[in-house]
């Protein structure tokens, strides 16, 4: 969104088309996911209740905000006046506009950064669980930096977190391409890697004639599967597939040295770009921006 006028025009379009005939999802995504970014807002707990009344207060996690919502809607219903309802709706749009100041995140990437600072920054960022979103953004940014500085690949693609590989048409979380061909599949896990997950990805790789597969699992191989998983990885080598298992810190340390200071700064900037490109939650975007301010 460029300015206040464009926001007003979007709101007017919303009103002209009628709130019953327009989905809140496109409106939200066109305005920096200001309402939370959910693709299915109507499955949220508050809207599962038969009515927005005090009767269902006990079902709500945020009871104070529920009380406020009930108060406003009760007053609208009580007055049953078009002018008053319009004023309330206008105020809702005003508050959304004010929220936009918080969702347009600026990433203050430093002009220089050491290896230790880079590792500490990323380690702190991915420490908080995010359903894999933060780790995938960081890994994608690293491969983009590799592509930019070393020209090993010419394109790096990432699917949105929680999107099934099959439905996205991708073979893994990240695909690295060279001259139009996939040369490396990268699967990212912010927990341990199981044998089942390895088997599933190997089947995809074989079907696509892919020989290079990298698993970046923060907790390594699952302890219960470790022996069988290592045996499976070894057996796959004889059939023409190279399977690598590492975690981000081990994998990235040497690369960040080779990237040098300029490359590390580029890497940090790519993380913010990737969070925006994938329309990650405002929580994850703000967390990254705040961490950058500490350098």
C-alpha positions in Angstrom: 0.0 0.0 0.0 1.5 3.3 -1.1 -0.4 6.0 0.8 -3.5 6.9 2.7 -5.4 7.5 -0.5 -4.8 4.1 -1.8 -6.0 2.6 1.5 -9.2 4.7 1.3 -9.8 3.6 -2.2 -9.5 -0.1 -1.1 -11.9 0.5 1.7 -14.4 2.2 -0.6 -14.1 -0.7 -3.0 -14.9 -3.0 -0.1 -18.0 -1.0 0.7 -19.1 -0.6 -2.9 -19.0 -4.4 -3.5 -20.7 -5.1 -0.3 -19.1 -6.9 2.7 -21.2 -10.0 2.0 -19.8 -10.4 -1.5 -16.1 -9.9 -0.8 -13.7 -12.1 1.1 -11.7 -10.7 3.9 -8.6 -12.7 2.8 -7.8 -10.7 -0.4 -8.4 -7.4 1.5 -6.0 -8.6 4.2 -3.3 -9.7 1.8 -3.6 -6.6 -0.3 -2.9 -4.5 2.9 0.2 -6.2 4.3 -1.7 -8.9 6.2 -2.8 -6.3 8.7 -5.6 -8.5 10.1 -3.3 -11.4 10.8 -2.7 -13.0 7.4 -4.9 -16.1 8.0 -6.1 -17.7 4.8 -9.1 -19.2 6.6 -10.2 -16.5 9.2 -13.6 -18.1 9.6 -12.2 -21.2 11.3 -10.8 -19.1 14.2 -12.2 -19.8 17.6 -14.2 -16.6 18.0 -16.2 -17.3 14.9 -17.0 -20.9 15.9 -19.5 -19.6 18.5 -23.2 -19.5 17.7 -23.3 -15.9 18.7 -21.0 -13.0 19.9 -22.4 -12.7 23.4 -21.2 -12.9 27.0 -22.5 -16.5 27.1 -19.5 -17.7 25.1 -16.9 -15.7 26.9 -15.5 -18.8 28.6 -14.5 -20.2 25.2 -12.2 -17.3 24.4 -8.5 -17.1 25.1 -8.6 -13.3 25.0 -11.6 -12.6 27.2 -11.0 -8.9 27.6 -11.1 -8.3 23.8 -14.1 -10.5 23.5 -15.9 -8.3 26.1 -15.1 -5.2 24.1 -16.4 -6.8 20.9 -19.6 -7.8 22.6 -20.1 -4.3 23.9 -19.7 -2.7 20.5 -21.9 -5.2 18.7 -24.5 -5.0 21.4 -24.7 -1.2 21.0 -24.9 -1.5 17.2 -27.8 -4.0 17.6 -29.5 -1.9 20.3 -29.5 1.3 18.3 -30.3 -0.3 15.0 -29.4 2.9 13.2 -27.7 3.0 9.8 -25.8 6.2 10.6 -24.4 4.8 13.8 -23.5 1.5 12.3 -21.7 3.4 9.5 -19.7 5.4 12.0 -18.6 2.2 13.9 -17.5 0.6 10.6 -15.6 3.8 9.6 -13.8 3.6 12.9 -12.9 0.0 12.3 -11.3 1.1 9.0 -9.5 4.0 10.7 -8.0 1.5 13.3 -6.9 -0.8 10.5 -5.2 2.1 8.9 -3.4 2.9 12.1 -2.3 -0.8 12.4 -0.6 -0.5 9.0 2.1 1.6 10.6 3.1 -1.5 12.5 2.9 -4.1 9.7 5.1 -2.3 7.2 8.4 -3.6 8.6 11.7 -1.9 7.9 14.7 -4.2 8.3 17.8 -2.1 9.5 20.5 -4.4 8.0 23.9 -3.3 9.2 26.6 -2.0 6.9 29.1 -4.5 8.3 28.8 -7.7 10.4 31.2 -10.2 11.7 31.0 -14.0 11.5 30.2 -14.3 15.2 27.5 -11.7 15.0 25.9 -13.3 12.1 25.8 -16.7 13.7 24.5 -15.3 17.0 21.8 -13.3 15.3 20.5 -16.2 13.2 20.7 -18.6 16.1 18.7 -16.3 18.4 16.1 -15.8 15.6 15.4 -19.4 14.8 15.4 -20.4 18.5 11.8 -19.5 18.8 9.6 -22.0 17.1 7.6 -20.8 14.1 6.3 -23.9 12.4 9.4 -23.9 10.3 8.9 -20.5 8.8 11.9 -18.7 10.3 14.3 -21.6 9.5 13.1 -21.9 5.9 13.5 -18.1 5.4 17.0 -18.2 6.8 18.0 -21.2 4.7 16.6 -19.7 1.6 18.4 -16.5 2.2 21.7 -18.4 2.6 21.2 -20.2 -0.8 20.3 -16.9 -2.4 23.5 -15.4 -1.1 25.5 -18.4 -2.4 23.8 -17.9 -5.8 24.6 -14.2 -5.8 28.3 -14.4 -4.7 29.4 -17.8 -6.1 27.1 -18.4 -9.1 26.8 -22.1 -8.2 23.1 -21.8 -8.9 21.1 -19.3 -11.0 17.8 -19.6 -9.2 16.6 -20.5 -5.7 12.9 -21.3 -5.1 11.0 -21.8 -1.9 7.5 -22.9 -1.3 5.4 -21.2 1.4 5.7 -23.0 4.8 3.0 -25.6 5.5 2.3 -26.0 1.8 2.4 -29.6 0.7 5.2 -30.3 -1.7 2.9 -32.2 -4.1 0.3 -29.3 -4.3 3.1 -26.7 -4.8 4.7 -28.7 -7.6 8.0 -28.6 -5.7 10.2 -31.5 -4.7 11.2 -30.1 -1.4 11.1 -26.9 0.8 13.8 -25.3 -1.3 15.0 -26.1 -4.9 18.3 -24.8 -6.3 18.4 -24.6 -10.0 21.1 -24.2 -12.7 20.3 -23.6 -16.3 16.7 -24.4 -15.7 17.4 -27.8 -14.0 17.0 -28.7 -10.3 20.5 -29.6 -9.1 19.8 -29.6 -5.3 16.8 -30.4 -3.2 16.8 -28.9 0.3 14.4 -30.1 3.0 14.4 -27.9 6.2 13.3 -29.2 9.6 13.3 -27.2 12.8 13.3 -30.4 14.8 14.7 -33.9 14.3 14.6 -35.8 11.1 12.8 -39.2 10.9 13.3 -42.2 8.7 9.8 -41.8 7.3 10.6 -38.2 6.2 13.8 -39.4 4.6 12.0 -42.2 2.7 9.3 -39.8 1.5 11.8 -37.3 0.1 14.0 -40.0 -1.5 11.0 -41.3 -3.4 10.3 -37.8 -4.8 14.0 -37.4 -5.7 14.1 -40.7 -7.6 11.0 -39.9 -9.5 12.5 -36.6 -10.6 15.9 -38.1 -11.3 17.5 -36.0 -8.6 20.8 -37.2 -7.1 21.6 -34.4 -4.6 19.4 -34.1 -1.5 20.3 -32.0 1.6 18.4 -32.2 4.9 18.9 -29.3 7.2 17.5 -30.7 10.5 18.2 -28.6 13.6 18.1 -31.6 15.9 19.8 -34.0 13.5 18.5 -37.6 13.0 15.7 -38.8 15.3 17.4 -41.0 17.9 14.9 -43.8 17.5 15.6 -43.9 13.7 19.3 -43.0 13.6 20.8 -46.4 12.9 18.2 -47.3 10.3 18.4 -43.9 8.7 22.1 -44.0 8.4 21.9 -47.4 6.8 19.3 -46.2 4.4 21.4 -43.1 3.4 24.5 -45.4 2.8 22.5 -47.8 0.7 21.1 -44.9 -1.4 24.6 -43.9 -2.5 25.1 -47.2 -4.4 21.8 -46.4 -6.3 23.1 -43.0 -7.3 21.6 -40.6 -4.7 23.8 -38.4 -2.4 22.0 -37.7 0.8 23.4 -35.2 3.3 22.2 -34.4 6.8 23.3 -31.4 8.7 22.0 -28.5 10.8 22.1 -24.9 9.8 25.0 -23.9 12.0 27.3 -26.7 10.9 26.3 -26.2 7.2 26.5 -22.4 7.2 29.6 -21.6 9.2 32.2 -22.3 6.5 30.0 -20.7 3.8 29.6 -17.5 5.9 33.4 -17.3 6.1 33.7 -17.6 2.3 31.0 -15.1 1.8 33.0 -12.5 3.6 31.6 -9.4 5.2 29.9 -8.2 2.1 28.3 -11.5 1.5 27.1 -11.8 5.2 25.5 -8.4 5.0 23.8 -9.5 1.8 22.6 -12.7 3.5 21.0 -10.8 6.4 19.2 -8.5 3.9 17.9 -11.5 2.0 16.3 -12.9 5.2 14.1 -9.8 5.5 13.3 -10.0 1.8 12.4 -13.7 2.0 10.1 -13.0 5.0 8.2 -10.4 3.0 8.1 -12.4 -0.2 6.6 -15.4 1.6 4.2 -13.0 3.5 5.4 -14.4 6.8 3.5 -13.6 10.0 4.1 -10.0 11.3 5.4 -11.6 14.5 8.3 -13.2 12.6 9.0 -10.2 10.5 9.1 -7.8 13.5 11.3 -10.2 15.5 13.9 -10.2 12.7 13.8 -6.4 12.4 14.2 -6.0 16.2 17.2 -8.3 16.2 18.9 -6.4 13.4 18.6 -3.3 15.6 20.9 -4.9 18.2 23.9 -4.9 15.8 
